[in-house]
Amino acid sequence: MHIVEHDATNKRFQIMDNGKLAAEMTYVTSSPQLYIIDHTFVDDAYRGQGLGDKLFSAMIHHARENSIKLMPLCPFAKGRFERHPEHADLLL
Protein backbone atom coordinates (compact mmCIF):
# COMPACT_ATOMS: atom_id res chain seq x y z
CA MET A 1 0.00 0.00 0.00
CA HIS A 2 1.34 3.41 -0.97
CA ILE A 3 0.84 6.21 1.54
CA VAL A 4 0.94 9.86 0.50
CA GLU A 5 2.87 12.14 2.85
CA HIS A 6 2.83 15.93 2.81
CA ASP A 7 6.36 17.29 3.02
CA ALA A 8 5.52 20.95 3.70
CA THR A 9 9.19 21.91 4.11
CA ASN A 10 9.99 20.84 0.54
CA LYS A 11 6.50 21.78 -0.73
CA ARG A 12 5.50 18.42 -2.08
CA PHE A 13 3.19 15.50 -1.62
CA GLN A 14 5.21 12.31 -1.91
CA ILE A 15 4.98 8.55 -1.91
CA MET A 16 8.02 6.69 -0.64
CA ASP A 17 8.75 2.99 -1.02
CA ASN A 18 11.44 1.58 1.27
CA GLY A 19 13.19 4.95 1.45
CA LYS A 20 13.01 5.52 -2.32
CA LEU A 21 10.92 8.28 -3.89
CA ALA A 22 8.21 6.54 -5.92
CA ALA A 23 6.16 9.64 -6.81
CA GLU A 24 5.76 13.32 -5.98
CA MET A 25 3.62 16.33 -6.76
CA THR A 26 5.39 19.62 -6.09
CA TYR A 27 3.98 23.09 -5.63
CA VAL A 28 5.00 26.68 -5.09
CA THR A 29 3.17 28.88 -2.61
CA SER A 30 2.14 32.14 -4.22
CA SER A 31 0.41 33.03 -0.96
CA PRO A 32 -0.73 31.01 2.06
CA GLN A 33 -4.06 30.45 0.27
CA LEU A 34 -2.69 29.68 -3.22
CA TYR A 35 -0.61 26.69 -4.31
CA ILE A 36 0.72 26.49 -7.84
CA ILE A 37 1.11 22.83 -8.80
CA ASP A 38 4.23 22.83 -10.95
CA HIS A 39 5.33 19.20 -11.34
CA THR A 40 4.16 15.61 -10.96
CA PHE A 41 6.63 12.74 -11.13
CA VAL A 42 6.12 8.98 -10.97
CA ASP A 43 9.19 6.75 -11.15
CA ASP A 44 9.07 4.39 -14.14
CA ALA A 45 9.01 1.35 -11.84
CA TYR A 46 5.70 2.57 -10.33
CA ARG A 47 3.83 3.67 -13.46
CA GLY A 48 0.34 2.31 -13.98
CA GLN A 49 -0.35 1.94 -10.26
CA GLY A 50 -2.43 5.11 -9.85
CA LEU A 51 0.15 6.95 -7.77
CA GLY A 52 -0.42 10.21 -9.63
CA ASP A 53 -4.12 10.01 -8.79
CA LYS A 54 -3.28 9.38 -5.13
CA LEU A 55 -1.10 12.49 -5.09
CA PHE A 56 -3.85 14.53 -6.76
CA SER A 57 -6.42 13.31 -4.23
CA ALA A 58 -4.14 14.22 -1.34
CA MET A 59 -3.60 17.71 -2.77
CA ILE A 60 -7.37 18.17 -3.21
CA HIS A 61 -8.06 17.00 0.34
CA HIS A 62 -5.38 19.31 1.78
CA ALA A 63 -6.64 22.28 -0.24
CA ARG A 64 -10.23 21.76 0.90
CA GLU A 65 -9.29 21.38 4.57
CA ASN A 66 -7.12 24.50 4.51
CA SER A 67 -9.14 26.81 2.22
CA ILE A 68 -6.40 26.83 -0.40
CA LYS A 69 -6.96 27.61 -4.07
CA LEU A 70 -4.96 25.71 -6.68
CA MET A 71 -3.39 26.69 -9.98
CA PRO A 72 -2.30 23.63 -11.98
CA LEU A 73 0.61 24.44 -14.30
CA CYS A 74 1.68 20.80 -14.45
CA PRO A 75 0.04 18.98 -17.41
CA PHE A 76 -0.90 16.00 -15.22
CA ALA A 77 -2.71 18.16 -12.64
CA LYS A 78 -4.37 20.21 -15.39
CA GLY A 79 -5.66 17.01 -16.95
CA ARG A 80 -7.05 15.74 -13.66
CA PHE A 81 -8.97 18.98 -13.12
CA GLU A 82 -10.41 18.66 -16.63
CA ARG A 83 -11.52 15.08 -15.90
CA HIS A 84 -12.93 15.98 -12.48
CA PRO A 85 -14.99 19.18 -12.80
CA GLU A 86 -16.32 18.60 -9.29
CA HIS A 87 -13.04 20.12 -8.05
CA ALA A 88 -13.32 23.27 -10.19
CA ASP A 89 -14.23 25.32 -7.10
CA LEU A 90 -10.61 24.94 -5.96
CA LEU A 91 -9.21 26.56 -9.10
CA LEU A 92 -8.07 30.15 -9.01
Secondary structure, DSSP 8 states (H G I E B T S, - for coil): ---EEEETTTTEEEEEETTEEEEEEEEEEEETTEEEEEEEEE-GGGTTSSHHHHHHHHHHHHHHHTT-EEEE-SHHHHHHHHH-GGGGGGB-
